[in-house]
Amino acid sequence: TLAEVSKQLCATGCIDDLLAIDQSQAASASLRVIGGDKREADFCGDGVLFVLHILFGQMRKAGRQETTLLIETRQGIKSGSRNKDGSISATIGAIDIRDDEVTERTRQAIEAFGVKYEGFRIVGEPHLVVSCPIQSTLQKLDRSGFEQLTRQLAALVVHEGGVNVTLILSSDSQSAKIRTFERGVKRMTRACGSAAISVLKSFSTLEKSYVSSPFQMA
């Protein structure tokens, strides 16, 4: 099955999720995202962009000039565009703010690890967003230490299927440095689009109105 294939491939450390592209009656294509835990995710921002890149490339080779495509996901249909400069963008949709699901007691337990609670967001996938001071020893965590920390933080938030954890290491008006623990493979992921969006939404909710556009994530 695709779930078993995903488990085996993710175990190699080469990938974080398996993306399966299929036909769709409601859109240009459908996208399934299956993690290393064999669970099918509701959404993957980077996955949508990657699929759009493939489809637009195929169309270009076929001499077709479409600039808009629709991708069907478990979270609904997402719109993607090929821009004049050749870049590709996608409409993610509404972001759910779920701070009410994280009790004050849970926030205190989270912050006992030396991080600051920034928000709980659903961007297709659930993200607990936290930050740490520049002078914190958490800044120097290696991959193993980061994963150990974020596994413990993830366990504090009750949510079906678990949560992703994004740690903001630094930020200013133009950029942020983040690291994300992904619930599907239970390790640090190389990149996560929904995590970046969750961080930006946390900034806006916390009245950090100084955030500029464009904003870079590293």
Solvent accessible surface area in square Angstrom, and as a share of the most:
residue,aa,sasa,rsa
1,T,134,0.78
2,L,73,0.36
3,A,28,0.22
4,E,64,0.29
5,V,67,0.39
6,S,0,0.00
7,K,97,0.41
8,Q,110,0.49
9,L,77,0.38
10,C,3,0.02
11,A,85,0.66
12,T,89,0.52
13,G,27,0.26
14,C,98,0.59
15,I,55,0.28
16,D,22,0.12
17,D,31,0.16
18,L,30,0.15
19,L,52,0.26
20,A,18,0.14
21,I,75,0.38
22,D,89,0.46
23,Q,165,0.73
24,S,25,0.16
25,Q,199,0.88
26,A,61,0.47
27,A,18,0.14
28,S,56,0.36
29,A,5,0.04
30,S,18,0.12
31,L,6,0.03
32,R,99,0.36
33,V,6,0.03
34,I,4,0.02
35,G,3,0.03
36,G,15,0.14
37,D,53,0.28
38,K,89,0.38
39,R,65,0.24
40,E,38,0.17
41,A,10,0.08
42,D,53,0.28
43,F,3,0.01
44,C,30,0.18
45,G,5,0.05
46,D,51,0.26
47,G,2,0.02
48,V,0,0.00
49,L,66,0.33
50,F,110,0.46
51,V,0,0.00
52,L,0,0.00
53,H,108,0.48
54,I,52,0.26
55,L,24,0.12
56,F,1,0.00
57,G,13,0.13
58,Q,108,0.48
59,M,24,0.11
60,R,135,0.49
61,K,184,0.78
62,A,75,0.58
63,G,53,0.51
64,R,118,0.43
65,Q,131,0.58
66,E,64,0.29
67,T,75,0.44
68,T,76,0.44
69,L,8,0.04
70,L,73,0.36
71,I,0,0.00
72,E,60,0.27
73,T,14,0.08
74,R,142,0.52
75,Q,67,0.30
76,G,31,0.30
77,I,83,0.42
78,K,16,0.07
79,S,38,0.25
80,G,0,0.00
81,S,38,0.25
82,R,37,0.13
83,N,57,0.29
84,K,216,0.92
85,D,119,0.62
86,G,52,0.50
87,S,53,0.34
88,I,42,0.21
89,S,50,0.32
90,A,28,0.21
91,T,84,0.49
92,I,31,0.16
93,G,43,0.42
94,A,87,0.68
95,I,48,0.24
96,D,61,0.32
97,I,79,0.40
98,R,72,0.26
99,D,31,0.16
100,D,126,0.65
101,E,79,0.35
102,V,5,0.03
103,T,79,0.46
104,E,112,0.50
105,R,203,0.74
106,T,28,0.16
107,R,68,0.25
108,Q,113,0.50
109,A,36,0.28
110,I,0,0.00
111,E,78,0.35
112,A,87,0.67
113,F,71,0.30
114,G,44,0.42
115,V,7,0.04
116,K,113,0.48
117,Y,19,0.07
118,E,8,0.03
119,G,0,0.00
120,F,0,0.00
121,R,1,0.00
122,I,20,0.10
123,V,0,0.00
124,G,5,0.05
125,E,15,0.07
126,P,3,0.02
127,H,0,0.00
128,L,0,0.00
129,V,0,0.00
130,V,0,0.00
131,S,17,0.11
132,C,10,0.06
133,P,64,0.40
134,I,120,0.61
135,Q,156,0.69
136,S,22,0.14
137,T,113,0.66
138,L,26,0.13
139,Q,52,0.23
140,K,176,0.75
141,L,65,0.32
142,D,96,0.50
143,R,108,0.39
144,S,78,0.50
145,G,17,0.16
146,F,8,0.04
147,E,18,0.08
148,Q,116,0.51
149,L,14,0.07
150,T,0,0.00
151,R,107,0.39
152,Q,77,0.34
153,L,1,0.00
154,A,14,0.11
155,A,85,0.66
156,L,57,0.29
157,V,10,0.06
158,V,142,0.82
159,H,52,0.23
160,E,164,0.73
161,G,44,0.42
162,G,28,0.27
163,V,1,0.01
164,N,4,0.02
165,V,0,0.00
166,T,0,0.00
167,L,2,0.01
168,I,6,0.03
169,L,16,0.08
170,S,41,0.26
171,S,49,0.32
172,D,77,0.40
173,S,41,0.27
174,Q,118,0.52
175,S,38,0.25
176,A,5,0.04
177,K,85,0.36
178,I,20,0.10
179,R,79,0.29
180,T,6,0.04
181,F,8,0.03
182,E,23,0.10
183,R,17,0.06
184,G,5,0.05
185,V,18,0.10
186,K,110,0.46
187,R,38,0.14
188,M,35,0.16
189,T,11,0.06
190,R,167,0.61
191,A,72,0.56
192,C,29,0.17
193,G,19,0.19
194,S,4,0.02
195,A,0,0.00
196,A,20,0.16
197,I,42,0.21
198,S,0,0.00
199,V,0,0.00
200,L,63,0.31
201,K,63,0.27
202,S,0,0.00
203,F,1,0.00
204,S,66,0.43
205,T,57,0.33
206,L,71,0.36
207,E,151,0.68
208,K,51,0.22
209,S,107,0.69
210,Y,108,0.41
211,V,42,0.24
212,S,45,0.29
213,S,109,0.71
214,P,119,0.75
215,F,34,0.14
216,Q,130,0.58
217,M,57,0.25
218,A,86,0.66
